[in-house]
Amino acid sequence: MTVTMNDAESVTLIQIQEFLSGSRSIDFEMGSRVDRHLFLCRVLRELDYGFLGRGEKGMVRQYLLKLSGLGRAQLTRLIHQWRETGRIAEDDQRRPRFVRRYTNADIALLVKVDEAHEQLSGPAVRHILQREYAVFGRKEFQRLSGISVSHLYNLRHGKYYRERHVKIESTKPVVSQFGERRKPEPNGKPGYLRVDTVHQGRIREQDGGLGHGIYHINAVDTVTQWEIVGCVKELTKIQLAAVLGSMMEQYPFPLLGLHFDNGSEFINNKVAELLEELRIEFTKSRAYRTTDNALVEGKNGAVVRKHMGYGMFREASVRPINDFYRTHFNPYLNFHRPCGFATVTTDDRGRRRRHYKEEDYRTPYEKFSSLDHWEKLLKPGVTREWLERQATAASDTEAAQGMQQAKWKLYGAAMEQSAAVERGKK
């Protein structure tokens, strides 16, 4: 549909409403800037714009926006000018323009120099341009030989330069499609875990050959600090998926989300498939947000390193270590080892501060059982009575002593393995 200027000027509000509600495309040629301003004046005068209601003014503005091609802010400014003066005057002011010193040919020449020298710094390129004219007598570099370093960068940032300069960028890292980059939001509900790995260390050549050592997998609930530790030989997809499945079974409440660092040992399809199958939220740490996984990283040193040390465990120790974790270590951590739960306050400047009071220290089980309606949060097969029996089967010190005895027995077996390897070498 084609509309002439005369048709567009002599319209009523009803015709404007019908025009705006129509779905057909409109071809309308406005002409010059002066014609556009004259058109606006005639329409506003014809419709007595100043005496229209609010809704009618909005309809007229929509009509003018469609036909004039102006922006909303620009049309508002012109209508305001018409209401103040009764006309839309042309702006005779012009911005001052400086004489252009460097032509497009000069910029194209600068592009060639940059491509040949692999984009050197501004002072280095300026020195090259000076030498091209003064030493080698190339007349096409006459104007560029006097360029300043700052203006050289101005030319590099210009549109003409960027359109002609071919820039080869280094390979960019592949963005993983697994997991969402954000901090978990448990909202006081248990089941959102932070997960990290702790490397036990390499096996020295004199101890039986170079090896990567074993890996401990540490998982801590955000709200209750319920902690489960596991162990694997290698950080492979299959082994990690298996140990994560075993660790998740040891939690008394359903898991709702797992949060990892951005290491490929967790950010992969195997882990993603496992969490998708269990309908568990999959998140990963954000860049430059070191606190996203700080809870479990603090436990890595205060719990795993403190008890397991830096000694060498061979691959044959993985199963005994997992048995030790399940039978002694994990129950000790959750039923008998108190954790600090900070009270967070916000000052007048919006800074969050953590305070630890004496009453803020509780075992993870005590914290979990203090939540509202905590029995309803238990997963099927886990009862309050069963948890109470676990918590009261031994005192805190007795449970710690039993855990220590099992740990030293584990160390003794590991030392016997190393001794057997040493005898085999001899």
N, C-alpha and C positions, 0 to 999 in steps of 0.2 A: 504494500500500500504506500503510495506517495502522497505527501502533504505539501501544498505550496505555502509560502509565507503568509499570503493574504488569508488563506483558510485558517492558519494557525493563530492569527492575531484576532480575528473576529469570531470568538467562541463564547459560549455561555458556560455557567458552572455545571449545568446538566450535561452539556457536550464534553466538558473536561472529565466528568465522572465516568461517562461512557467510554471515553478514550483510555482512561487509566485502567478500567476493568477489562478492556479488550485484550485478546491474546495474540493478535496479528502483529507482525513486525512492521515498523514504520521507517520509511526512508525520508529524511528531512535534511535539506541542505540549507545551512544558515548563512553562508557567505563569509564576509569579512568580520572583523571584530566590531567595527562600527555598526554593521547590520545587526549583529547580535544584541548590542546595547539598545538600538532603536526598537528591535523586536520586544525586548523586555519592557521598555517604557510603554509601548502601545498596549501590550497585554495588561500590565498593571493599571494603566489609566482606563482601559476599556471595562475592566471588571471592578473598578473602584476598590482596589485592594485594601486601602486604609480603613474602609468601613466594613470589611468582611469579618465574620466570626473566626474563632481560632481553628475550627475544623476545616472551614472553607479556605483559609489561608494555607493550611497544610496541603490541601488538595491542589491549590494553584502552584505552590512551590514544587510539588512532585511533577506537575505538568511541565513547568519551566526547566526542571532538572533533566527531564527526558529529552526535551527538544533543543535546549541550548548547549548541552555537552559540558556545562560548567560543573565545578565541584560544589559541594554543599556550603562550605565556608565562603567560597567566592560569591555564590549567588546570594547568600545572606548579606554580605558586605555591599553588593550592588543594590539590593532592595532597600537596605538602610539608607544608602546614598540617595536613592530616588525619593524616599519618604521625607528626607531632610530638605532636599533642594528641588524636587520635582523633575529632575533629569539625572542622567548618568553621564558624567563628564569623562572625557578621555584624559588619561594621565600623561601629561606632556613631559614629566620628568623621566630621564633616562639615566641608568647607572653609568658612571664614568668607565670608559674602557681604555686600557693601556694598549699601546702599539705592540703588536705581537712580534717578538724578536725571533723565535725559533719556529720554523715552518714544519709542515708534516714531513717534508723530505729530511729535515734534521732529525726528527723523532725516529723515522724509519732507519736512519743511519745509526742512531743510538741503539736501536733494537739489535741491529747486526753486530755491533760491538759487544753488547751484553751477551748475546748468544755465543759469540766466538770465544769470549773469555769466561763463560760460565758465571755470569752475574757477580762480578767483583763488587767491592764496596765503592761508595761514591767517590772518595778521594782517589782511589786507585784508577777508576774509570776516567776521572777528570784528568789525571796525569797522562793516561793513554791518549785522550783526545788532544791534549796539548802537543804531545810528541808527534801525533799523526800529521798535524799541520806544520809545526815549527821544525821538526827534524826530518820528516819524510816528504814534506812539501805537498801534501794532499789538500787541494783547495776546497774540496767539499766539506772539510772539517773546520773551515775558518770561523764560522759562528759558534760551533760547539766548543772550540778551543778556549773560549772565554767564559764558558758557563760556570756558575758557582755550584758547589756541592749540593746546597739546599735546593736549588732550582732543578738540578739533575734528578733529585728524588721526586720533585713535583712532576716532571715529565714522565717518570716511571709510573706514577700513580694515575696519570691521565688515561682517558678512555682510548685515545688513538694508539697509545703505546701498548696498553693491555690487550687490545684486539689483535695486535700483530706479534706480540711476544709469546713464543711457545715455551712454557715452563714445564720441565719434567720433574714431577714430584716423586719422592721415595714411596716405597710400598707402605700402604696404611694397614694397621692391624685389622684383622677380621673381627667384626662385631658379633658376639655370640647371641643367638636367638633364644638361648635358654635362660630362664629366670628374669625377674624384673628388678631393675636397679632402684631400690628404695629401702628405707628402714622399716622393719616389721612394726606393726601397730597392734599389740596384744590387747590393749584397753583393759588391763587387769585380769585377763583370762589366760590360764596356763595352756601350754601346748605349742608355743612359738619358740623354737630352738635356735641357738647360735651354734654353729659347727665349725671346727677348725682341726688342723693336723699338727702333730708334734713329732719331729724326726728324732729317732733315738741315736743316730750317729753312724758313721762308717766303721767298718771292721778293718783294722790295720793289716798290712801285709804280714807282719810278724805274728799276728793272731790267727792266721789261717787264710789270708787272701783278702784282697780289696772287695768290699761289698757296700751296698747302699744302706744297710741297716733296716730296722723295722720302723713302722709308723703307728703312732697312737692317734686314734680319732676321738676327739673330745666334743661332747654335745651338752649344752647347758640351757635349761629353760629360762626364758627372760623374766618371768614373774616370780617363780618359786625357787630358782637356781637349782632345780633338780638336775643332777649331773650324771651322765652315763658315759663311760669310757670304753672304747674298743681297740682292737689292734689288727693290723694287716701286714702282710709281707711286702707288698708293693702297692703303689698308688695307681692301680689299674681300675678301669670302669667296673669290671665284673666283681673284683674283690671288694671295692668300696660299696657297691650296691648291696652285696651280701652282708657286710658288717653293719651297714646302716640299717638294714632290715632287722638284724638281730638286736641292735641297740634300741630301735624304736619299740620293740616288743617289751622292753624292760620298764617303760614309763607306765605309771598307773593311770594316766589320763590320755585321752585321744590327742594325737598330734594334729595341729592345724597349719603349721608353717615351719619351714626350715630355711635358715639364712646362712649363706656361705660367703667367703671371700671370692675373688674372681679367678682362682686357680682352676686350671682345666681338669684337675682331679675330681672336682665336684660339678663344674659347669660342663656337663656332657649329656648325651642322649640317654645313657643308661640310668643316671640319677633322675633325669627329667621324666623318663618313663615310669620309674618306681614311684615318684611323688604324684604323677598324674594318675596312676592306677589307684593310689590311696587317697586321692583328692586332697593333697596337702599343698599349701601355698609354697611357691618356690621364689625366693628373693635373694639378691646378692648385693654386696656393698657398693656404695656410690664412690665416685672418684673424690679424693681429698676429704673424705669424711671418715677419719680414723676411729671415731667412736661407734660406728655402725656395728663392729664386731668386737668391741673392746671387752665386753663381759667374758666371753670365752677365752680371749687372749690373756686376760689376767689370770684365769683359772689354769691356763697352760703352764704358767710358771709356778703358781702357788699350790697347785695340786699335782699335776702330772710330773713336771720336772722334779718337784720336791720329793716325791715318793719313788719315782722310777729312775731318777738320776740321769747320768750321761753315759753309763756303762754300755757295753756292747751286748746285744741279744741277737742270737742267730735266728734264722728263719724257723728252725725247729721249735723255738720258744713261743711262737705266735699262738698256738692252741692253748698251751698252759697259761699264758698271760691272759687270754680271753676268759678262760675258766676262773682264774684268780679275780679278774674284774667282776664277773657275774656273781661269783659266790661270796667274795669278801669285800672287795674294794668299793664297788658301787653301793651296796647296802650301807657300808660305813659312811660314805660321803653323804647319803641322803637321810639317814636316820640318826646319825650320831655326831656329825661334824657341823658345828654352827657356822652360819654365813652372816655377813653384815648386809642389812637391807637399809639403804640410805634414805633419809628424809630430805626431799628436795624442796628448797625454798627459792623464791625469785625476788631479787631486790628491786629498788626503785628504777634502776637502769636496765632492768630486764635480764640481768645475769642470773643464771641458775647455779645454786650452790648445794653441795651434798653434805649432810651432817649425819654422823653415826653416833647414836645414843646407846646406852647400855641395853635398853629394852628392844633395840633394833637387831639384836643378834639372836637368830633362831636357826634350827636345822631346816633343810628344805621341806621335810615332812611337816614340821610345826607350821611353817609358812603356808603350805598347801592346805592343811586342815583348818587354818584360821580364815580362809576365804569363805564368803557367803555361799551357802548351799553347796559346799565342796563335795559332798557325797554324790550329788547329781552329776558331777564332772568326771567321776570314775568311769573307766571304760568297762565293757562287759567282761565278767570273770574276775574282776578285782573288787573286793569288799572292804569296808571299814575295819572289820574284825581281822582280816588277813594283814592289813597294814599295821594295825595295833600290835599284833603278834610279832611282826618283823621289828617294830620299834622297841618293844619291851623284852625281847628274847635275851638281851644282855645289856648291861650298862654301857655308857659311852666309852669308858676306859677299857672295859672288858672287850668290847667290839674292836676297839683300836688295837689292843694287844693281840687279839686273834688275827686281825688283818696283818699286823707286823710279822707274826710268826709265819703266816702263809707267804708273805713277801720274801722273807729271808730264805724260806725253803725254795722259792722260785729262783732267787739269786744263786743258791747253792747248785741247783740243777744246771743253770746257765754256766757256772764256773766249771762244772764237770764236763760239759760239752766242749768248752774251750780247751780244757786239759786233754781231752781225748783227741782233739784235732792236733794239739801240740805233740802228743805221743805218736800220732800217725805220721807227722812230718819227720820225726827222728827215725 
